Amino acid sequence: MQEWIIAMLVISALLIIRDMAKTILSDQVWKEETLPLYDIHPQKEKVEKYAESFQKLADTFYGMPYRKDYLSSRQIDAVLREVNDHLCSKCYQRQICWGEHSESMYQGACGLIRAIEDSDEEKIRKTRGDWMGVCARAGQFYEEAERYFQREKQNLIWNNRMIENRMAVAQQMTEISRIMRMVADDLYDISQPPAEFQENLRKKLRKRQVILKNVWILDKPQGKKQAFLTMRARSGQCISMVEIGKYLSESCDCPMTPSHDSRCIVNGEYHTAHFVEDASFQVMHGVARVVKDQEKVSGDNYSCQEEEDGQFIMCLSDGMGSGMEACRESEAVVELLEQFLESGFSQETAARMVNAALVLRQQEEMFSTVDICALDLYSGICNFLKAGAATTFIKRENWVEAITAQSLAAGLVHQMDFETASRKLYDGDFLIMVTDGVLDALPMDKEEETMKEIIMEVHDQTPKELSRGILERVLSYADFKPQDDMTVLVAGVWSK
C-alpha cells in the first residue's frame, strides 16, 4: 500500500515536470535570440541519468521474488511443526510415529496438506483414509493441519499482494524512465535548419507580411517532424496559422499543420508557434446512449481525444450494475485512463495502474470494464485493449469484423492479463464500441452474429447517425425497455 502511494506521488511530480518542460519548449526557450547547440547536450545527459536511475530502481523491483500459487516446502514444514507442537507432542504414540516411522509420517502429512491445498475432495478422502491407518488421532490431525494451512495460505495471499504491488511500481518506474528520455529528446534534440532553408522560408513569409525571427526543427527518425517558428505580422496584419502551415509545408517537403494548442492567427506580437507533420487520416465520432429502465443515470462513461503524437484514443467503461454508483466508478476509470494516456503512458501500463487503484478500493466491491481503442492517424493502425469489455466491431464496405475478449473487468484481481489486438483501418472504415447492455439485449448465443447483421443494415454515413441507427434496432429486441445501460460509440475514419 505504501509503495503504491509513493509511486503515485512520484508519478504526479514527474507529470508536473513534464508539463513544465512542454511549456518551456513551446514558449520560454524560443524567446532567446540564440540557442547553444551541442552534439551531446550536458542537460540532456543529466536527464538521461535520472531516467537510468528510475530504470535501475524498476529492475530492482523486477529482481524480487515472483508470486507463488502454492506453499513452499519451507511453509509446509512450518505447518507440520505447528501441528506437531500442538497435537503430536501430547500423544502417547509420538515416539513411534515420529521416531521409527518418521519418514513415512512426513510423506503422508505432506500429501495430506497438498490435498487440502488442491481442494480435491476425492484426494482428501483417500489421503485421510490412509492417514487413519497410521495415526490414532487422524481426525484431529486433519483439523489442525487444515487450520494451520489456512493461516499459511493467508500469509501467501498477502505476500503475493505485496509482490504484485511491487511489480506495478516497477512498471510505473519503467514508464517514468521512458517518458523522461522522451522529454530529454524533445528538449535537446532540436536544431536550427540550414541557413538556406531559413532564408527561403523568410522570403515566403515576408510576402505575406510576416516577419520570421527564428525557426527550429525537430526531426527524429522514428517520429514525426515538428517545427517551431517565432514570428509576428506587420502593418497591423492578422495571418492565419493554416496559411503559414502551407508555406512551411513547401519548405519541409511534407504537410505541416498547426498543433492543437497553437494560436489561430499571427498578430503584431512575437510568438512561437508549434507546427507538426499532418496526419494521413481524420476522425469523427458520435455516440448514442440509453439508461436502464427505471434509472436516471447511466453507469457507462466514455472519452474521445486526439493526442499530440497523432493518436486518436477512445475509452469506454461500464460500471458494475447501474445508477449513480456505477456511473461514479466508470467515470473514475475513464478520467484516470484519459490522464495517464495524455501524459504519455502506454495503454497497458495505464490500464494496469487503473486496475491497481481499483483493487485498493476493493472493500467497496466495485469494478468496471476497460475498453480502449487507440488509432494512429499517420499509419491507420488501431490497437485494442480490453478488460472485461464487450466486443468491438469494425465496419468496412461490405463486411464486419469482431474484436472479442474474455479477460476480467478492472478491479477484480491484482495481476490482470489484458487482451490486446491490432488492426489496420482504411478510408471509410467505422469503429463501433458497445457496452454489455447492448449485446445482452440480442438473442442469446447469437449476439455477435445479430450485431453484425444490424450494423450492415444501417447505411448512415455519419458516426452520430450510425450509432443512433444501431441503438434503435437493438432496442427493438428489448421492446424498447432497456434492461441495462446501453452505449454505442462510433468513430469514422477518412483519408485527408
C-alpha positions as CSV (number, residue, x, y, z in Angstrom):
1,M,0.0,0.0,0.0
2,Q,2.8,2.4,1.0
3,E,4.8,1.6,-2.2
4,W,1.7,2.4,-4.3
5,I,1.2,5.8,-2.6
6,I,4.9,6.6,-3.0
7,A,4.8,5.6,-6.7
8,M,1.7,7.7,-7.3
9,L,3.3,10.8,-5.7
10,V,6.5,10.3,-7.8
11,I,4.4,10.0,-10.9
12,S,2.4,13.1,-10.1
13,A,5.6,15.1,-9.6
14,L,7.1,13.9,-12.9
15,L,4.0,14.7,-14.8
16,I,4.1,18.2,-13.5
17,I,7.8,18.4,-14.5
18,R,6.8,17.1,-18.0
19,D,4.1,19.7,-18.4
20,M,6.6,22.4,-17.3
21,A,9.1,21.1,-19.9
22,K,6.4,21.4,-22.6
23,T,5.8,25.0,-21.6
24,I,9.5,25.8,-21.7
25,L,9.7,24.0,-25.0
26,S,6.9,25.9,-26.6
27,D,7.4,29.3,-25.0
28,Q,10.3,30.4,-22.9
29,V,13.2,28.8,-24.8
30,W,12.1,30.3,-28.1
31,K,12.3,33.8,-26.7
32,E,16.1,33.6,-26.7
33,E,17.9,35.1,-29.7
34,T,20.2,32.2,-29.9
35,L,20.2,28.6,-28.6
36,P,23.6,27.0,-27.9
37,L,23.6,23.6,-29.7
38,Y,25.7,20.6,-28.7
39,D,26.2,17.2,-30.2
40,I,25.8,15.9,-26.7
41,H,23.8,18.4,-24.5
42,P,25.0,18.3,-20.9
43,Q,21.5,18.8,-19.6
44,K,20.2,16.0,-21.8
45,E,22.8,13.7,-20.3
46,K,21.7,14.7,-16.8
47,V,18.0,13.9,-17.6
48,E,19.0,10.6,-19.2
49,K,20.9,9.8,-16.0
50,Y,17.8,10.4,-14.0
51,A,15.9,8.1,-16.4
52,E,18.6,5.5,-16.0
53,S,18.2,5.7,-12.2
54,F,14.5,5.1,-12.4
55,Q,15.1,2.1,-14.7
56,K,17.6,0.7,-12.3
57,L,15.1,1.1,-9.5
58,A,12.5,-0.7,-11.6
59,D,15.0,-3.5,-12.3
60,T,15.5,-3.9,-8.5
61,F,11.7,-4.5,-8.1
62,Y,11.7,-6.9,-11.1
63,G,14.5,-8.9,-9.4
64,M,12.4,-9.5,-6.3
65,P,10.6,-12.9,-5.8
66,Y,7.6,-13.5,-8.0
67,R,4.2,-14.5,-6.8
68,K,3.6,-18.1,-5.8
69,D,0.4,-20.2,-6.2
70,Y,1.4,-23.0,-3.8
71,L,3.0,-23.2,-0.4
72,S,6.8,-23.8,-0.5
73,S,8.4,-26.8,1.2
74,R,9.5,-24.5,4.0
75,Q,5.9,-23.4,4.6
76,I,4.7,-27.0,4.6
77,D,7.3,-27.8,7.2
78,A,6.2,-24.8,9.3
79,V,2.6,-26.2,9.2
80,L,3.8,-29.7,10.3
81,R,5.9,-28.2,13.2
82,E,2.8,-26.3,14.4
83,V,0.6,-29.4,14.3
84,N,3.4,-31.5,15.9
85,D,3.9,-29.0,18.8
86,H,0.1,-28.5,19.4
87,L,-1.1,-32.1,18.9
88,C,1.5,-34.8,18.4
89,S,3.7,-33.6,21.4
90,K,0.8,-34.7,23.7
91,C,0.2,-38.1,22.0
92,Y,1.5,-41.3,23.7
93,Q,2.4,-42.7,20.2
94,R,4.7,-39.8,19.3
95,Q,7.9,-41.8,19.7
96,I,6.6,-44.5,17.4
97,C,5.1,-42.2,14.7
98,W,7.8,-39.5,14.5
99,G,10.6,-41.8,15.6
100,E,10.5,-45.2,13.9
101,H,8.2,-44.2,11.1
102,S,9.2,-40.6,10.8
103,E,9.8,-40.7,7.0
104,S,6.5,-42.3,6.1
105,M,4.7,-40.0,8.5
106,Y,6.3,-37.0,7.0
107,Q,5.4,-38.0,3.4
108,G,1.9,-38.8,4.4
109,A,1.4,-35.5,6.2
110,C,2.8,-33.6,3.2
111,G,0.5,-35.5,0.9
112,L,-2.5,-34.6,3.2
113,I,-1.6,-30.8,3.2
114,R,-1.1,-30.8,-0.6
115,A,-4.5,-32.5,-1.0
116,I,-6.1,-29.7,1.1
117,E,-4.2,-27.1,-1.0
118,D,-5.6,-28.6,-4.2
119,S,-9.2,-28.6,-2.8
120,D,-9.6,-32.1,-4.3
121,E,-12.3,-33.8,-2.2
122,E,-11.7,-37.2,-3.6
123,K,-7.9,-37.0,-3.0
124,I,-8.6,-35.6,0.6
125,R,-10.9,-38.6,1.4
126,K,-8.3,-41.1,0.1
127,T,-5.5,-39.4,2.0
128,R,-7.5,-39.2,5.2
129,G,-8.4,-42.8,4.9
130,D,-4.7,-43.8,4.5
131,W,-3.8,-41.5,7.4
132,M,-6.3,-43.2,9.7
133,G,-4.4,-46.4,9.3
134,V,-1.3,-45.0,10.8
135,C,-2.5,-42.2,13.2
136,A,-4.8,-42.8,16.2
137,R,-5.8,-39.2,16.1
138,A,-6.3,-38.8,12.4
139,G,-9.4,-36.6,12.6
140,Q,-7.8,-34.1,15.0
141,F,-4.6,-34.1,12.9
142,Y,-6.6,-33.3,9.8
143,E,-8.5,-30.4,11.5
144,E,-5.3,-29.0,13.0
145,A,-3.4,-29.3,9.7
146,E,-6.2,-27.6,7.8
147,R,-6.3,-24.7,10.4
148,Y,-2.6,-24.0,10.2
149,F,-2.6,-24.5,6.5
150,Q,-5.3,-21.8,6.1
151,R,-3.1,-19.4,8.1
152,E,-0.1,-20.0,5.9
153,K,-2.3,-19.7,2.8
154,Q,-3.5,-16.3,4.0
155,N,0.1,-15.2,4.5
156,L,0.9,-16.4,1.0
157,I,-2.0,-14.3,-0.4
158,W,-0.8,-11.2,1.4
159,N,2.8,-11.8,0.2
160,N,1.5,-12.2,-3.3
161,R,-0.3,-8.9,-3.0
162,M,2.8,-7.2,-1.9
163,I,4.8,-8.7,-4.8
164,E,2.1,-7.6,-7.2
165,N,2.2,-4.1,-5.9
166,R,6.0,-4.1,-6.3
167,M,5.6,-5.3,-9.9
168,A,3.0,-2.5,-10.5
169,V,5.5,0.0,-9.1
170,A,8.3,-1.4,-11.3
171,Q,6.1,-1.0,-14.4
172,Q,5.4,2.6,-13.4
173,M,9.1,3.3,-12.9
174,T,9.9,1.9,-16.3
175,E,7.3,4.1,-17.9
176,I,8.6,7.1,-16.0
177,S,12.1,6.3,-17.3
178,R,10.8,6.1,-20.9
179,I,8.9,9.4,-20.5
180,M,11.9,11.2,-19.1
181,R,14.0,10.0,-22.0
182,M,11.3,11.2,-24.4
183,V,11.2,14.6,-22.7
184,A,15.0,14.9,-22.9
185,D,14.9,14.1,-26.6
186,D,12.1,16.7,-27.2
187,L,14.0,19.4,-25.2
188,Y,17.5,18.9,-26.6
189,D,17.3,17.2,-30.0
190,I,16.1,20.4,-31.6
191,S,18.3,22.2,-34.1
192,Q,18.1,25.2,-36.4
193,P,17.8,24.2,-40.0
194,P,20.3,25.2,-42.7
195,A,20.6,28.9,-43.5
196,E,19.3,28.3,-47.0
197,F,16.1,26.7,-45.5
198,Q,15.6,29.7,-43.2
199,E,16.2,32.3,-45.8
200,N,13.8,30.6,-48.2
201,L,11.1,30.4,-45.6
202,R,11.7,34.1,-44.6
203,K,11.2,35.2,-48.1
204,K,7.9,33.3,-48.5
205,L,6.5,34.7,-45.2
206,R,7.7,38.2,-45.9
207,K,5.5,38.3,-49.0
208,R,2.5,37.7,-46.6
209,Q,3.7,40.5,-44.3
210,V,5.1,38.0,-41.7
211,I,8.5,38.6,-40.1
212,L,10.2,35.3,-39.1
213,K,12.6,35.8,-36.2
214,N,13.7,32.2,-35.5
215,V,12.9,28.7,-36.7
216,W,13.8,25.3,-35.1
217,I,13.2,21.8,-36.4
218,L,12.7,18.6,-34.5
219,D,13.0,15.7,-36.9
220,K,13.5,12.3,-35.4
221,P,14.0,9.1,-37.5
222,Q,11.1,7.3,-35.6
223,G,9.0,10.4,-35.0
224,K,7.0,13.0,-36.9
225,K,8.6,16.2,-38.0
226,Q,7.9,19.3,-35.8
227,A,8.8,22.9,-36.3
228,F,8.8,26.0,-34.0
229,L,8.5,29.4,-35.6
230,T,9.0,32.6,-33.7
231,M,7.3,35.3,-35.8
232,R,4.9,38.3,-36.0
233,A,2.8,40.0,-38.5
234,R,3.5,43.6,-39.5
235,S,1.4,46.6,-40.7
236,G,-1.5,45.6,-38.5
237,Q,-2.0,42.3,-40.4
238,C,-3.5,39.1,-39.0
239,I,-2.4,36.0,-40.8
240,S,-4.0,32.5,-40.4
241,M,-1.8,29.8,-38.9
242,V,-3.2,27.4,-41.5
243,E,-1.8,29.7,-44.3
244,I,1.6,29.8,-42.5
245,G,1.5,26.0,-42.4
246,K,1.1,25.9,-46.2
247,Y,4.3,27.9,-46.7
248,L,6.1,25.7,-44.1
249,S,4.9,22.5,-45.9
250,E,6.5,23.7,-49.2
251,S,9.8,24.2,-47.4
252,C,9.7,20.9,-45.4
253,D,8.5,18.8,-48.4
254,C,5.8,17.3,-46.2
255,P,2.4,18.5,-45.0
256,M,2.7,20.6,-41.8
257,T,-0.2,21.9,-39.7
258,P,-0.5,24.0,-36.5
259,S,-0.7,21.9,-33.3
260,H,-3.9,21.7,-31.4
261,D,-2.8,24.1,-28.7
262,S,-1.5,26.7,-31.2
263,R,-2.9,30.1,-31.8
264,C,-5.3,30.6,-34.7
265,I,-3.6,33.7,-36.1
266,V,-0.3,35.6,-36.2
267,N,-0.7,39.1,-34.9
268,G,1.7,42.0,-34.3
269,E,3.5,40.4,-31.3
270,Y,6.3,37.9,-31.5
271,H,5.0,34.5,-30.6
272,T,6.4,31.0,-31.0
273,A,4.0,28.7,-32.9
274,H,4.2,24.9,-32.9
275,F,3.7,23.0,-36.2
276,V,3.5,19.3,-36.6
277,E,3.6,16.9,-39.6
278,D,0.0,16.5,-40.7
279,A,-1.7,13.1,-40.2
280,S,-2.9,10.9,-43.1
281,F,-6.3,10.3,-41.5
282,Q,-9.0,12.3,-39.8
283,V,-11.7,11.0,-37.4
284,M,-15.2,12.0,-36.5
285,H,-17.1,10.3,-33.6
286,G,-20.6,10.1,-32.3
287,V,-22.4,8.3,-29.5
288,A,-25.9,7.1,-28.7
289,R,-26.9,6.1,-25.2
290,V,-30.0,5.0,-23.2
291,V,-30.3,4.5,-19.4
292,K,-31.6,1.3,-17.9
293,D,-35.4,1.3,-17.4
294,Q,-36.3,2.9,-14.1
295,E,-32.9,4.5,-13.7
296,K,-32.0,8.2,-14.1
297,V,-28.2,8.0,-14.6
298,S,-26.2,5.8,-16.9
299,G,-23.4,3.6,-15.4
300,D,-21.5,3.8,-18.7
301,N,-18.9,6.5,-19.4
302,Y,-16.7,7.2,-22.4
303,S,-14.0,9.6,-23.7
304,C,-12.6,10.5,-27.1
305,Q,-9.5,12.6,-27.5
306,E,-6.7,13.3,-30.1
307,E,-3.2,13.3,-28.6
308,E,-0.2,15.4,-29.6
309,D,1.5,12.4,-31.1
310,G,-1.3,11.8,-33.6
311,Q,-3.1,9.1,-31.6
312,F,-6.9,9.2,-31.5
313,I,-8.0,7.4,-28.4
314,M,-11.4,6.1,-27.5
315,C,-12.1,4.9,-23.9
316,L,-15.3,3.2,-22.8
317,S,-16.1,1.9,-19.3
318,D,-19.1,0.0,-18.0
319,G,-19.5,0.3,-14.2
320,M,-20.9,-2.7,-12.2
321,G,-24.6,-2.6,-12.0
322,S,-26.4,0.7,-12.8
323,G,-27.2,4.0,-11.3
324,M,-25.1,6.7,-9.6
325,E,-22.5,4.3,-8.0
326,A,-21.8,2.6,-11.3
327,C,-21.6,6.0,-13.0
328,R,-19.0,7.2,-10.5
329,E,-16.9,4.1,-10.8
330,S,-16.8,4.1,-14.6
331,E,-16.2,7.9,-14.6
332,A,-13.2,7.4,-12.4
333,V,-11.8,4.8,-14.7
334,V,-12.3,6.9,-17.8
335,E,-10.8,10.0,-16.2
336,L,-7.7,8.1,-14.9
337,L,-7.2,6.4,-18.3
338,E,-7.5,9.8,-20.0
339,Q,-4.9,11.4,-17.7
340,F,-2.4,8.6,-18.0
341,L,-2.7,8.2,-21.8
342,E,-2.5,12.0,-22.3
343,S,0.7,12.0,-20.1
344,G,2.4,9.5,-22.4
345,F,1.9,6.2,-20.6
346,S,1.3,3.2,-22.8
347,Q,-2.2,1.7,-22.9
348,E,-1.3,-1.4,-21.0
349,T,0.6,0.4,-18.3
350,A,-2.3,2.9,-17.9
351,A,-4.8,0.1,-17.6
352,R,-2.7,-1.7,-15.1
353,M,-2.4,1.4,-12.9
354,V,-6.1,2.0,-13.1
355,N,-6.7,-1.7,-12.1
356,A,-4.3,-1.4,-9.2
357,A,-6.1,1.8,-8.0
358,L,-9.5,0.0,-8.1
359,V,-8.2,-3.1,-6.3
360,L,-7.0,-0.9,-3.5
361,R,-10.6,0.2,-3.1
362,Q,-12.0,-3.4,-3.3
363,Q,-13.7,-3.1,0.1
364,E,-16.3,-1.2,-1.9
365,E,-16.8,-4.2,-4.1
366,M,-16.9,-2.2,-7.3
367,F,-15.4,-2.9,-10.6
368,S,-15.6,-1.5,-14.2
369,T,-14.7,-2.7,-17.6
370,V,-11.9,-1.2,-19.6
371,D,-12.1,-0.8,-23.4
372,I,-9.5,1.2,-25.3
373,C,-9.1,1.8,-29.0
374,A,-6.0,3.8,-30.0
375,L,-5.8,4.8,-33.6
376,D,-2.5,6.1,-35.2
377,L,-3.7,8.8,-37.5
378,Y,-0.5,8.6,-39.5
379,S,-0.4,4.8,-40.2
380,G,-4.0,3.8,-39.7
381,I,-3.0,1.1,-37.2
382,C,-5.6,0.7,-34.4
383,N,-4.6,-1.0,-31.1
384,F,-7.3,-2.5,-28.9
385,L,-7.0,-3.3,-25.2
386,K,-9.9,-4.9,-23.3
387,A,-10.5,-6.0,-19.7
388,G,-14.0,-7.4,-19.2
389,A,-15.3,-5.3,-22.1
390,A,-17.8,-6.2,-24.7
391,T,-17.0,-7.0,-28.4
392,T,-15.8,-4.1,-30.6
393,F,-16.8,-4.1,-34.3
394,I,-15.1,-2.8,-37.4
395,K,-17.4,-2.0,-40.3
396,R,-15.9,-2.0,-43.8
397,E,-17.6,-1.7,-47.2
398,N,-19.5,-5.0,-47.2
399,W,-18.4,-6.9,-44.1
400,V,-18.0,-6.5,-40.3
401,E,-15.2,-7.8,-38.1
402,A,-15.5,-8.5,-34.4
403,I,-12.7,-8.0,-31.8
404,T,-13.6,-10.1,-28.7
405,A,-12.0,-10.6,-25.3
406,Q,-12.5,-12.9,-22.3
407,S,-10.5,-11.1,-19.6
408,L,-11.9,-9.9,-16.3
409,A,-13.0,-6.4,-15.5
410,A,-10.6,-3.9,-13.9
411,G,-10.6,-4.0,-10.1
412,L,-11.3,-7.8,-9.7
413,V,-7.8,-9.1,-9.4
414,H,-4.4,-7.7,-8.7
415,Q,-2.4,-9.4,-11.5
416,M,-4.5,-8.8,-14.6
417,D,-3.8,-10.0,-18.2
418,F,-5.3,-7.6,-20.6
419,E,-6.2,-8.8,-24.0
420,T,-4.8,-6.8,-26.9
421,A,-5.2,-6.8,-30.7
422,S,-4.2,-4.6,-33.7
423,R,-5.9,-4.0,-37.0
424,K,-5.2,-1.7,-40.0
425,L,-8.0,0.7,-40.8
426,Y,-8.7,2.3,-44.1
427,D,-10.6,5.2,-45.6
428,G,-14.3,4.8,-44.9
429,D,-14.0,2.3,-42.0
430,F,-16.0,2.6,-38.8
431,L,-15.1,1.6,-35.3
432,I,-18.1,0.6,-33.2
433,M,-17.6,0.1,-29.4
434,V,-20.5,-1.1,-27.3
435,T,-21.2,-1.9,-23.6
436,D,-22.6,-5.3,-22.4
437,G,-26.1,-3.9,-22.2
438,V,-26.2,-3.6,-26.0
439,L,-25.2,-7.2,-26.7
440,D,-27.3,-8.7,-23.8
441,A,-30.4,-7.3,-25.4
442,L,-29.8,-9.5,-28.5
443,P,-30.8,-13.2,-28.9
444,M,-28.7,-15.5,-26.6
445,D,-25.8,-17.3,-28.2
446,K,-26.3,-15.2,-31.4
447,E,-25.3,-11.8,-30.0
448,E,-22.3,-11.1,-32.3
449,E,-23.9,-12.5,-35.4
450,T,-27.1,-10.5,-34.8
451,M,-25.0,-7.3,-34.1
452,K,-23.1,-7.8,-37.4
453,E,-26.4,-8.0,-39.3
454,I,-27.7,-4.9,-37.6
455,I,-24.5,-2.9,-38.4
456,M,-24.7,-3.9,-42.0
457,E,-28.4,-2.9,-42.2
458,V,-27.6,0.7,-41.0
459,H,-26.4,2.7,-44.0
460,D,-25.9,6.1,-42.4
461,Q,-22.6,7.7,-43.2
462,T,-22.0,9.8,-40.1
463,P,-20.9,8.3,-36.8
464,K,-23.7,10.0,-34.9
465,E,-26.5,8.7,-37.2
466,L,-24.8,5.3,-37.4
467,S,-24.7,5.0,-33.6
468,R,-28.4,6.0,-33.3
469,G,-29.5,3.6,-36.0
470,I,-27.7,0.7,-34.3
471,L,-29.1,1.5,-30.9
472,E,-32.7,1.8,-32.2
473,R,-32.5,-1.6,-33.8
474,V,-31.0,-3.2,-30.7
475,L,-33.8,-1.6,-28.5
476,S,-36.4,-3.2,-30.8
477,Y,-35.2,-6.6,-29.5
478,A,-35.9,-5.4,-25.9
479,D,-39.4,-3.9,-26.7
480,F,-37.7,-0.5,-26.2
481,K,-37.4,-1.2,-22.4
482,P,-33.6,-1.5,-21.8
483,Q,-32.7,-3.9,-19.0
484,D,-29.3,-2.4,-18.7
485,D,-27.5,0.8,-19.6
486,M,-26.6,0.9,-23.3
487,T,-23.9,2.9,-25.1
488,V,-22.9,2.7,-28.7
489,L,-19.7,4.7,-29.5
490,V,-18.8,5.1,-33.2
491,A,-15.8,6.6,-34.9
492,G,-15.4,7.1,-38.7
493,V,-12.0,7.1,-40.4
494,W,-11.3,9.1,-43.6
495,S,-8.2,9.9,-45.5
496,K,-7.2,13.5,-45.7
